[in-house]
Amino acid sequence: MFYVYVLKSQKDHKLYIGSTNSLERRLKEHNEGKVLSTKCRIPFEIIYYEAYKSEDDARKRERNLKLRSRAHAQLKKRIEGSLK
């Protein structure tokens, strides 16, 4: 399985969107500071994820969420309780 995930920084409360084939490993990498783009914002918690059979589908969804403000806004509305 491949996953699109949303992390929330417990430091600045901002979100990070990514994709992976292992949620546990990827969260660990983020929280250990091994990801350059997020290491100054640790610690993180997973607040949302979607599972896909196809890596291509997961990557397309990740790009969609990152590049299309409407898709991002709809996701935030869907998970508004988790954003608090």
Buried (B, 14 or more C-beta within 10 A) or exposed (E): EBBBBBBBBEEEEEBBBBBBEEBEEBBEBBBEEEBEEBEEBBBBEBBBBBEBEEEEBBBBBBBBBEEEEEBBEEBBEEBEEEEE
